[in-house]
Amino acid sequence: MAKLLLSLDGNVIKEYRIHRDVFAIGRRPNNDLQIENLAVSGEHARIVREGDDYAVEDLGSTNGTVVNGAPVQRVALNNGDEIGIGRYRLRFWCEPASAGGYAETLVLREPATSARVGVIKVLTGGSSGREIALDKPVTSLGKPGVQVATIARRPQGYFLSHAEGTIRPRVNGSEVGAEPHPLNEEDLIELVGVRLAFFFRG
């Protein structure tokens, strides 16, 4: 089941499971996801499930709906996409692996087109030495309920995003911001107290 992570100013507020074919978002209490803010229209947007796919549709809202920074009327959603409604952000992604330990979730969809496959190598902790191939459109890493990051595979490369938790992941010692962070060869990532290295294979 897909879900949305609602955040404000980089802090995750609440998780919402998309439990129906039409999932309404807006300021009024009859919405599935209510955002009590004057910048949000009464009936602002909705998530529509079409088989195994999802789309977001703006409902003629006053301030509009954006996906990954671009204004939209209706657009198909990919895992890891960020929906913007006013100052609020909704991260669309699939259910993470069961809690406990260092969890990894692979979203099983058709592989993106990219010449080289990225790999994450665990450098510290109990899973030290483990390698995770980033051969799916989105890979989620971390510990659900504590700190989760997603790595999206796109034609332009790999991008790391903060998905869950009050503490943001770090890349080469710098905290990841609100926008997806492009990954480069030999980048060092810190997540839930574990150090990871990113590199390409192939």
N, C-alpha and C positions, 0 to 999 in steps of 0.2 A: 504494500500500500504506500502511495506517495504521501508526502507531508510538506508542510510549510513551516519554516522557522521565522517567527516575527522578531525583528530587532529594531532598536532605536539607538542611534549614535554608536553603533558597533556592539551594543550589549543585547544579547538574546533575551527576549521577554517571555515568550511562550512558544510551545510547539503545537501545531494543529495538524491532525490527520485529515486528509481529503477523503471523506467517508461516503461521498455521494457523487453522482454523475455531474451535477451542477452545484458548485461550492461558491456561495455568495460572500462577497467582502464589501464592507461599508460601515458607515457610522451608526446606522439604525440597529436596534437590538435584535431584529429578526434575521440578521445576517449570520451565516455560519462562523464568520470571523469578523467580530466587531472591533473597530478602531474608533475610539471616542476622541476625535480631533476635528476641529472645524475645517481643516484643509482636506478632509476626507468627505466625499459626498455620501448621502444617505445610502444609496445603492451605487457603489463606486465601480466595482469590477467583479468578475466571476471566473472561476477555473472550471473548464468543461472537460470531462473525460470522454474520449472517443476511442473505445476499444482499449488498447494498451497505451495510448498516447493521451497527452494533456495539452490544452491550450488556455491562454489567458485572454480575456476579452474585456475591454473598457466599456462601461455602460453609459457613455456620454457624460462622464464626470466633469466637474468644473475645472479641476487641476490636472486631469489626465493620469495615465498609467504609463510607466516606463519599464522596459526590460533590458537589463545590462546597459542602462544609461540612455537608451533610445526610446522616444515616445512611440506607443503602439495603439492600434485599435483592436487588433486580434492577431495573435502570433502563437505558433506552436512552442511548447516549452521543452527545453532540454534539461537534463539533470545538472544541477549546479547553477541554473539561471537565477538571477536576482531581479525580483519585481520591486519597483519603487512606487510607493503611494504616499505622496507628501514627503515627510521626513522619515517615514517608516520603510523598512526593507523586509521583503519576504524571500527567503532562500528556498527554492524548490529542489527537493532531492528525495531519494528513495530511503526506505527504512534501513537504519544501520544494523550491523550484526548484533547478536545478543550481548548484553552488558557483561563486564567481567574481563579484566585483563586488557591487553592492547588489541583492540578490535580493528578489523579491516572489512570494508564492504565494497564489493565490486558490483557495479550496476551493469547488468547484462543486456547490452544492446549491441547493434552492429558497430564494429571498430571504426574509429575515425580514420581518415586517410592521412597518413604521416609516414615519411620515409624511415624514420628511426623511432624505436620504442624506448620510452623513458623507463628508468628503473629506480626504485627507492631501496637503499641498503640501510638496515638498522645497525647503528654503530655502538649503541649502549643498551643496557638492560638485559632482561632475560631472553629476549629474542635477538640478541646481538649476532650479526652475521647473516641474518635472514634477508633475502632479496624479494621485492615485490615488483612484478612487471606491470607497468602502467599501460596495459594494452586495451583497456575499455574506455569509453567516453568519459566516465567519472569514477574515480577511486576515492573512497572515504577512509580516513585514517584517524586514529585516536581512541578515546575512551568515551562512549556515549554518557551524557549527563555531566561530564567533566570538561572535556575539550575535544572537539572534532574539527578536522580540516578536510577540505575536498581538493583533489587535484584533477582538473579538467584537461582532457586531451583535445586540442583544437588543431585546425590546419596550420595555425601560426605557431604552434608549440604547446607547452604545458603551462598551466596557470594554477597557482595555489590560492585558495580562499578560506577565510575563517568561517566556519559553519555553526559552531555551538560552543558555549562556555564563556565565562567572563574574562579569561586570559587568552590573548591572541597568540597564535604560533609566531615563531621568529625565523627569518631567513638571513643567514650570515650575521646573526646578532641583532638584526633590526626587526621590530614588530611589524607584522603584516597589517596593512590598513584596510579600509572598507572596500577597495577595488581589488579584483583578482591580481595576484602578483606573478609575473612571468618568471619561470624557472630556467636557470642556465646550468650548463655542465659544472659539476662539482659543488653546487650550492649545498650549504649545510642548513638543515631544518631542525628546529627544536619544537617538540610537541609532547605534551603530558610528561615532561621530564626526560624524554628520550631524544637522543640525537640521531638524525637521519641524513643520509647523503643522496643527492640526486645526480644521476648520470644517464647517458644514452648508451643503448646497445644496438648494434646492427648498422 
